[in-house]
Amino acid sequence: MLDKAKVLQRVQDAGIVAVVRGESKEEAYKTAKACIKGGVGGIELAFTAPNADEVIGKLNEEYADDPNVLIGAGTVLDPATARVAIIAGARFIVSPSFSEDVAKICNLYTIPYIPGCMTPTDIQNALSLGADIIKLFPGSIVGSSMVSEIHGPFPQAKLMITGGVRLDNLSEWFEKGAKIVGVGGQMVGPASKGDYDQVTQNAGAFKAEIDKILN
């Protein structure tokens, strides 16, 4: 198993995480596979999908030897769900909000916790309890200027932007100081209609743009 520092470094190096949901276990699994095929190996498998822990376990088993694939869990709202995700093999835990209890269980098992924050108070609380990456959410509401503003009082905060990230504003987030982006519907939306080939194409387009930005 990768240690916490290596997981954090790989997430940051990738620069992008696919936020995968699904109305069924099969849809979530195929969506994640399509993203990976398109070059986006950081997968945040949301626990709104049925049997999300089983999907995480299956993907981890299938990509165990692929250094470019990192499977995490998303929409983790409580410590019980975090524990289930960790047992399933989630390499990182993401929440839409900050939970002290989830932070504690992730710290106990040395699993990176990426909580959703929207205010300076949220961010300070998350940093105080060991969050190495802060998910600024929803990005569509706070706007890209929030990134540079937050770095005034919290220059040490590594921010992942989720919500409102598109191909045409991708570079703007990084120019303002974001380290990572999480992309959901703009990448995986076609999966709801069974169009996994389009998901792969979308992932490829995002990956190509990220590579230009980071390199």
KOLFI-358422 format. One line per field, with one value per residue: residue in three letters; residue number from 1; z, y, x of N, C-alpha, C, O in turn. Coordinates in steps of 0.05 Angstrom, whole numbers. Atoms other than C-alpha are relative to their C-alpha. Last residue first. Layout:
! residues N
rest c(Ala  ...)
nr c(NUM  ...)
n_pz c(Z  ...)
n_py c(Y  ...)
n_px c(X  ...)
ca_pz c(Z  ...)
ca_py c(Y  ...)
ca_px c(X  ...)
c_pz c(Z  ...)
c_py c(Y  ...)
c_px c(X  ...)
o_pz c(Z  ...)
o_py c(Y  ...)
o_px c(X  ...)
END
This chain:
! residues 215
rest c(Asn  Leu  Ile  Lys  Asp  Ile  Glu  Ala  Lys  Phe  Ala  Gly  Ala  Asn  Gln  Thr  Val  Gln  Asp  Tyr  Asp  Gly  Lys  Ser  Ala  Pro  Gly  Val  Met  Gln  Gly  Gly  Val  Gly  Val  Ile  Lys  Ala  Gly  Lys  Glu  Phe  Trp  Glu  Ser  Leu  Asn  Asp  Leu  Arg  Val  Gly  Gly  Thr  Ile  Met  Leu  Lys  Ala  Gln  Pro  Phe  Pro  Gly  His  Ile  Glu  Ser  Val  Met  Ser  Ser  Gly  Val  Ile  Ser  Gly  Pro  Phe  Leu  Lys  Ile  Ile  Asp  Ala  Gly  Leu  Ser  Leu  Ala  Asn  Gln  Ile  Asp  Thr  Pro  Thr  Met  Cys  Gly  Pro  Ile  Tyr  Pro  Ile  Thr  Tyr  Leu  Asn  Cys  Ile  Lys  Ala  Val  Asp  Glu  Ser  Phe  Ser  Pro  Ser  Val  Ile  Phe  Arg  Ala  Gly  Ala  Ile  Ile  Ala  Val  Arg  Ala  Thr  Ala  Pro  Asp  Leu  Val  Thr  Gly  Ala  Gly  Ile  Leu  Val  Asn  Pro  Asp  Asp  Ala  Tyr  Glu  Glu  Asn  Leu  Lys  Gly  Ile  Val  Glu  Asp  Ala  Asn  Pro  Ala  Thr  Phe  Ala  Leu  Glu  Ile  Gly  Gly  Val  Gly  Gly  Lys  Ile  Cys  Ala  Lys  Ala  Thr  Lys  Tyr  Ala  Glu  Glu  Lys  Ser  Glu  Gly  Arg  Val  Val  Ala  Val  Ile  Gly  Ala  Asp  Gln  Val  Arg  Gln  Leu  Val  Lys  Ala  Lys  Asp  Leu  Met)
nr c(215  214  213  212  211  210  209  208  207  206  205  204  203  202  201  200  199  198  197  196  195  194  193  192  191  190  189  188  187  186  185  184  183  182  181  180  179  178  177  176  175  174  173  172  171  170  169  168  167  166  165  164  163  162  161  160  159  158  157  156  155  154  153  152  151  150  149  148  147  146  145  144  143  142  141  140  139  138  137  136  135  134  133  132  131  130  129  128  127  126  125  124  123  122  121  120  119  118  117  116  115  114  113  112  111  110  109  108  107  106  105  104  103  102  101  100  99  98  97  96  95  94  93  92  91  90  89  88  87  86  85  84  83  82  81  80  79  78  77  76  75  74  73  72  71  70  69  68  67  66  65  64  63  62  61  60  59  58  57  56  55  54  53  52  51  50  49  48  47  46  45  44  43  42  41  40  39  38  37  36  35  34  33  32  31  30  29  28  27  26  25  24  23  22  21  20  19  18  17  16  15  14  13  12  11  10  9  8  7  6  5  4  3  2  1)
n_pz c(11  -20  -22  10  6  -26  -9  18  -6  -26  5  16  -18  -18  16  5  -26  -3  19  -14  20  9  25  -8  -11  20  6  -1  11  25  24  0  22  1  6  11  5  -6  -22  -26  0  -7  -27  -18  -5  -15  -23  7  17  28  15  18  5  11  8  22  6  27  8  -1  22  -1  -28  -16  -4  -22  -25  -8  -4  -27  -16  0  22  -12  -17  17  15  29  12  1  23  -5  23  16  28  16  -5  -28  -3  14  -15  -24  8  8  -24  -15  -15  15  -16  14  -7  15  -1  6  27  18  20  -14  -13  22  8  -20  -1  24  -5  -19  -23  -20  -22  10  -10  7  -7  -11  -6  9  13  28  1  -6  23  21  -7  4  28  7  -4  -28  -18  -25  -14  -2  -5  -26  -5  -29  -9  9  -17  17  9  -23  7  28  8  -12  15  26  -3  -8  25  17  -11  7  -3  -15  18  9  -15  -19  3  -25  0  -27  -18  -26  -11  11  28  -1  -7  23  20  -10  1  28  8  -14  13  27  -3  -6  -10  16  -13  12  -20  11  -11  6  5  20  25  8  6  26  22  3  11  29  14  3  -25  1  0)
n_py c(5  8  -19  -25  4  0  -28  -14  8  -12  -29  -6  3  -23  -23  4  -5  -29  -9  1  -7  24  9  4  28  19  -3  26  22  -9  1  19  -5  23  -4  23  21  26  14  -12  -26  5  10  -23  -14  16  -17  -28  -2  7  2  -22  -14  18  -13  15  0  12  17  28  6  29  8  -23  3  19  -13  -19  15  9  -21  5  -13  -18  -21  -16  -20  5  10  -25  -1  -11  -13  -9  3  17  28  5  0  23  24  1  7  28  16  1  -24  -23  -24  -22  -9  -25  -9  -29  -3  -14  20  24  -3  0  28  16  -8  13  29  6  15  8  -19  -25  -7  -27  -5  -27  -12  -28  -7  7  30  7  -7  19  26  -2  2  27  19  8  -19  14  -3  -27  -1  -10  1  -3  2  -24  -23  -24  -4  1  -18  0  26  3  -17  12  24  -8  -11  23  14  -15  18  25  23  -2  19  -11  15  -4  4  -6  23  -11  -11  -26  5  11  -22  -18  13  -2  -28  -6  15  -13  -26  4  9  29  9  20  8  21  5  4  24  2  -26  5  3  -27  -16  9  -9  -29  -4  7  -20  -24  -15  -25  -24)
n_px c(-26  -19  0  -11  -29  -14  -1  -18  -27  -8  -2  -25  -22  -1  -9  -29  -14  -2  -21  -26  -20  -14  14  28  4  11  29  14  -15  -13  17  22  19  18  28  14  -19  10  -14  7  -13  -28  -1  5  -25  -19  -10  -5  -24  4  -25  -4  25  21  25  11  29  0  22  -8  -17  -7  -3  -10  -29  -4  8  -22  -25  0  -13  -29  -15  -21  11  18  -16  -1  25  16  17  27  12  -23  6  -18  3  -7  -29  -11  6  -17  -27  -2  4  -25  -6  9  1  11  27  4  28  5  12  -19  -9  -6  -26  -20  -3  -13  -29  -12  0  -22  9  -21  -2  10  27  9  28  5  -26  -1  -25  3  -2  -28  -16  7  -12  -29  -4  7  -22  -2  13  -2  25  12  29  8  29  3  28  14  -7  -2  -28  -20  -22  -6  -10  -27  -19  -4  -16  -27  -13  -7  -24  -25  -22  5  4  28  16  19  24  15  29  9  -1  4  -25  -6  -7  -28  -18  -2  -17  -28  -7  -6  -24  -23  -5  -12  -27  -4  26  13  24  16  21  27  14  29  13  20  -14  -9  24  11  -17  4  27  -1  -15  15  4  -15  17)
ca_pz c(-362  -314  -361  -424  -387  -357  -427  -454  -393  -400  -474  -460  -404  -452  -505  -453  -429  -502  -510  -447  -479  -435  -430  -357  -379  -422  -360  -342  -362  -355  -304  -253  -254  -192  -200  -168  -146  -151  -150  -191  -255  -239  -237  -300  -339  -331  -352  -423  -407  -350  -274  -245  -184  -153  -141  -102  -59  -24  36  59  36  83  100  29  -4  7  -37  -92  -95  -85  -150  -187  -169  -102  -133  -192  -149  -102  -64  -49  -33  16  12  70  120  189  239  242  166  165  219  184  118  146  181  118  82  27  47  21  57  26  75  60  93  152  185  248  208  164  226  256  193  186  257  247  185  132  72  3  27  -5  21  -7  -25  -22  -10  7  81  72  39  94  147  112  109  184  196  164  100  47  -19  -52  -47  -77  -132  -158  -227  -260  -222  -254  -217  -174  -232  -232  -158  -142  -192  -161  -90  -108  -145  -84  -38  -83  -76  -104  -126  -78  -46  -100  -133  -137  -192  -207  -270  -322  -386  -429  -412  -338  -350  -387  -332  -280  -321  -331  -256  -238  -291  -268  -195  -215  -219  -225  -197  -215  -198  -242  -208  -240  -225  -233  -195  -137  -131  -138  -84  -36  -47  -37  29  55  44  -17  0)
ca_py c(423  435  475  435  369  394  410  341  308  348  329  256  254  282  230  174  201  204  130  116  138  100  159  174  162  225  268  241  298  362  326  315  348  356  405  406  456  520  584  636  614  543  562  604  547  504  558  534  460  466  468  492  447  422  462  429  477  468  515  541  613  615  689  714  645  650  712  679  620  662  698  633  637  621  595  553  528  494  477  492  422  431  387  367  363  354  377  449  453  432  482  538  521  519  585  616  596  547  481  410  362  325  271  234  164  154  104  146  210  187  169  238  277  239  258  331  335  388  391  359  303  268  208  183  115  79  5  -25  -22  53  63  26  66  132  111  99  163  207  246  214  243  216  155  146  105  122  100  122  72  14  -51  -54  -31  -88  -100  -27  -21  -80  -54  16  -13  -56  4  44  -8  40  107  165  142  179  146  199  173  197  160  210  185  172  98  118  161  104  55  102  109  34  22  77  52  -20  -3  34  106  130  179  191  255  251  279  328  356  287  310  334  268  230  272  262  187  185  223  178  113  70  0)
ca_px c(84  27  -18  -3  -11  -77  -103  -85  -117  -181  -187  -171  -224  -275  -258  -263  -330  -352  -335  -375  -440  -489  -537  -517  -445  -449  -440  -371  -325  -365  -408  -353  -285  -241  -184  -115  -62  -103  -63  -101  -66  -87  -161  -155  -123  -185  -234  -250  -242  -292  -290  -356  -355  -291  -227  -170  -132  -65  -68  0  -14  -74  -87  -73  -80  -155  -159  -118  -166  -229  -214  -231  -305  -339  -404  -380  -322  -370  -329  -256  -229  -173  -111  -66  -124  -92  -143  -120  -121  -194  -214  -177  -210  -280  -270  -242  -306  -326  -295  -301  -256  -197  -174  -110  -109  -62  -110  -120  -115  -172  -213  -200  -216  -282  -301  -281  -325  -314  -362  -369  -324  -264  -226  -160  -129  -196  -181  -249  -229  -217  -284  -321  -284  -301  -374  -375  -337  -390  -405  -361  -384  -322  -277  -208  -177  -107  -86  -21  22  -15  0  -63  -107  -157  -156  -163  -220  -257  -248  -272  -332  -349  -344  -391  -446  -497  -468  -479  -414  -376  -316  -262  -216  -146  -126  -148  -116  -177  -177  -177  -239  -274  -258  -287  -351  -356  -351  -401  -450  -444  -456  -518  -544  -473  -422  -350  -313  -251  -189  -140  -71  -38  24  -19  -55  11  44  -14  -12  63  58  3  39  24  0)
c_pz c(-18  -11  20  23  -11  -6  26  9  -17  6  25  -4  -15  19  18  -16  -4  26  2  -18  13  -20  -11  -24  7  10  -20  -6  -2  -13  -26  -27  0  -21  1  -7  -15  -6  8  24  27  1  9  29  21  7  16  23  -5  -16  -28  -16  -19  -3  -12  -6  -25  -8  -29  -10  -1  -23  3  29  13  5  24  26  10  6  29  18  4  -21  9  15  -17  -14  10  -16  2  -26  7  -25  -17  -30  -21  7  28  2  -13  17  24  -6  -6  26  13  14  -17  18  -17  4  -14  0  -5  -29  -21  -19  14  11  -23  -9  20  0  -23  4  18  23  20  22  -12  10  -5  4  11  9  -11  -16  -29  -2  4  -24  -21  6  -7  -30  -7  3  30  22  26  14  4  2  28  6  30  10  -7  18  -18  -9  21  -8  -29  -7  11  -17  -27  2  6  -26  -17  10  -8  1  16  -19  -4  13  22  -3  28  1  29  20  27  11  -14  -29  0  5  -24  -20  9  -4  -28  -8  13  -13  -27  5  7  13  -17  17  -13  22  -13  11  -5  -8  -23  -28  -11  -7  -27  -23  -5  -13  -30  -17  -7  27  0)
c_py c(23  -3  -6  21  26  -3  3  29  15  -7  14  29  6  -1  25  24  -3  8  30  8  2  6  -25  -10  -5  -28  -19  1  -25  -22  8  -1  -23  5  -27  8  -24  -21  -27  -14  15  26  -3  -9  22  15  -15  17  29  2  -10  0  24  15  -21  12  -17  -5  -9  -19  -30  -7  -29  -9  25  -3  -18  14  18  -15  -9  21  -3  14  19  24  19  22  16  -6  25  1  9  14  12  -3  -18  -30  -8  -2  -25  -25  -1  -8  -30  -16  -2  26  24  24  24  10  27  6  30  1  12  -21  -26  3  -2  -29  -18  6  -15  -30  -7  -15  -11  22  26  4  29  3  28  12  28  6  -9  -30  -8  5  -21  -27  1  -5  -28  -21  -6  19  -16  0  29  0  10  3  1  1  26  24  24  6  0  17  0  -26  -2  16  -13  -25  8  9  -23  -14  12  -18  -25  -23  4  -21  8  -13  4  -1  5  -23  13  14  26  -4  -9  24  18  -11  4  29  7  -14  14  26  -3  -5  -30  -9  -22  -7  -18  -6  -1  -27  -2  26  -3  -1  27  15  -8  10  29  4  -5  21  27  15  25)
c_px c(9  29  23  3  13  30  16  3  20  29  9  4  27  24  2  11  30  13  3  23  27  22  14  -17  -29  -4  -11  -29  -18  16  12  -14  -20  -21  -14  -28  -13  22  -10  13  -5  15  29  3  -3  26  21  8  7  26  -6  26  5  -26  -19  -28  -6  -29  3  -21  8  19  10  4  13  30  6  -7  22  26  2  15  30  16  22  -11  -18  14  -24  -25  -17  -15  -28  -9  23  -7  13  -2  8  30  12  -5  19  29  2  -1  27  8  -8  -3  -8  -28  -1  -29  -5  -9  19  12  8  28  20  5  15  30  13  2  24  -13  22  1  -9  -28  -7  -30  -3  27  2  25  -1  5  29  17  -5  14  30  5  -6  22  4  -9  -1  -27  -10  -30  -6  -30  -1  -29  -15  6  3  28  22  25  9  13  28  20  6  18  29  13  8  25  27  25  -5  -6  -30  -17  -20  -27  -11  -30  -7  -2  -3  24  8  10  29  18  4  19  29  9  8  26  24  7  14  29  1  -26  -13  -24  -21  -19  -27  -11  -30  -14  -20  13  8  -26  -12  16  -5  -27  1  14  -12  -3  18)
o_pz c(-30  4  28  24  -4  7  29  8  -7  15  24  -4  -4  23  16  -11  6  27  0  -9  19  -32  -33  -20  6  -3  -15  -6  -23  -37  -47  -46  -1  -20  -6  4  -29  -24  27  46  36  17  32  46  35  30  38  19  -5  -6  -32  -29  -11  14  -31  12  -46  5  -48  -14  -22  -40  24  38  21  28  45  41  30  29  44  28  26  -16  8  4  -21  -10  33  -40  18  -46  19  -36  -14  -43  -25  24  32  6  0  26  26  3  8  33  16  1  -41  40  -25  -10  -7  -12  12  -48  -41  -12  13  2  -25  -4  14  -7  -19  6  9  35  15  16  -20  8  3  -10  23  32  -26  -38  -37  -13  -15  -37  -28  -9  -24  -38  -15  -17  47  28  32  19  16  -16  48  -2  44  5  8  33  -30  6  24  -26  -35  -12  -4  -29  -31  -8  -10  -36  -20  -3  -20  -18  37  -24  10  0  45  -15  48  -12  45  23  39  2  -31  -35  -11  -13  -35  -26  -4  -21  -33  -14  -1  -25  -29  -3  20  37  -35  40  -30  37  -14  10  -5  -31  -45  -44  -30  -31  -46  -38  -27  -36  -46  -34  -30  39  14)
o_py c(22  -2  12  35  32  11  21  40  24  10  32  39  18  19  41  33  14  27  41  17  24  -13  -34  -21  -28  -43  -30  -20  -38  -22  -3  -12  -46  26  -48  27  -38  -17  -39  -3  30  30  4  6  29  14  -6  40  36  13  -32  19  43  31  -35  15  -15  -20  7  -42  -40  -23  -37  -8  24  -7  -9  20  13  -14  0  15  -8  36  44  44  42  46  23  -11  27  11  -6  30  35  -20  -41  -40  -23  -24  -43  -38  -19  -29  -44  -29  -24  48  24  22  40  2  46  -8  43  -4  -1  -36  -33  -11  -22  -41  -27  -11  -34  -40  -20  -5  -32  46  42  -14  47  -11  39  9  34  -4  -29  -39  -18  -14  -36  -36  -13  -26  -43  -32  10  39  -29  -21  45  -9  0  22  -13  20  46  33  28  17  20  10  -11  -27  -4  4  -22  -25  3  -4  -29  -14  -1  -20  -29  -29  -8  -40  2  -2  -9  16  -13  -36  22  36  27  2  5  32  20  0  18  34  12  0  25  29  5  11  -40  -10  -32  -15  -10  -25  19  -47  19  31  7  17  37  21  7  27  37  12  13  34  35  14  26)
o_px c(31  48  38  23  35  46  31  25  41  44  26  27  45  38  21  33  45  28  26  44  37  33  8  -38  -38  -19  -33  -43  -18  21  5  -5  -14  -34  -3  -39  1  38  0  13  12  33  37  14  15  34  28  16  30  45  -17  33  19  -33  -12  -44  6  -43  6  -16  17  10  20  27  36  38  15  11  35  36  19  37  40  26  19  -19  -10  9  -26  -24  -36  -6  -43  6  30  6  6  12  28  41  23  13  35  39  16  18  38  8  -3  -15  8  -47  13  -45  -17  6  25  31  32  46  35  26  37  46  28  25  42  -32  33  -2  8  -45  8  -46  16  34  21  29  12  24  41  27  12  32  40  16  13  31  0  5  -21  -38  4  -44  4  -43  13  -43  -13  -12  24  44  37  40  30  37  48  38  29  40  47  31  32  46  44  40  7  -29  -46  -26  -16  -45  -3  -44  -10  -22  17  32  25  33  46  33  26  40  45  26  31  46  41  28  37  46  -17  -28  0  -21  -36  -15  -42  3  -43  -20  -16  9  -4  -30  -11  7  -14  -28  -1  2  -14  -25  38)
END
